[in-house]
Amino acid sequence: MQRAILTLQPSEQAILAAASRLYAAYVVAGQVAEGQEDGWRARTVREAVMIARLVDDTVVADDEVRS
């Protein structure tokens, strides 16, 4: 069996962490029906990206300089 090698950037790691938590919450809540897992995983990635963009637009990090 061939092993997949992934190298994720820090922002991708953060999106993965958020998306996996969202997906787990949907599974625990009984929202993910058998056979619909791929669609729900894609949905949670989109949702995690939307949340990340909202945070980036709303919060000024210590090392960001805005003019």
N, C-alpha and C positions, 0 to 999 in steps of 0.2 A: 504494500500500500504506500503510495506516494504521500509525503507529508507536505502540507501547505505551509508556506512561510509568509508571514505578514509583518510589515513594518509600518506602524501607525504613528503619525505625528501626534503631538500632545492634544491638539484640537480634535483630531479624529478619535483619540482615546476618550476624550470627554463626551463626545457625541455617542460613542459606543456604550459608555457607562450609563448615560441617561436613557438611551433607547432600550437597552436591556432591562433597565428598571421599569420603564413604561410597559414593555412587552410582558414582563413578569406580572405586573399589576393587572393587565388585561386578562392574562391566563387565570390568575387566582380569582378574578371577578367573574370568570365563566364566559367572557366575551368572545374568546377565540374558539371557534368551532373547528372540529376535525376537517382537514383539507383546506382551511383558510389561513394557515400559519404564515405562508409567504406574504400574503397581502397585509396581515397584521404587522409582520416584521418591517415591511416597507413603510407602513403607516407610522410606526413608532420612530423610525429614523427621520422621516419628514417632520414629525412633531418635535423631536429633539433638536433638529436644526432650527426650526421656528423659535423654540425657546432660547436657544443659544444666540440667535440674531436679536431677539428682544432684549436679552441681558446685555449684549454688546452695545446696542443702541441706547440703553437706559443707564448703564453703570459705567462710570469713568474709572478705569483701573489706575492704581498708583503710578504705573510706568507709562501711561498714556498722556500725551500732551495735546490739548485741543486749542486751536487758535481762534 
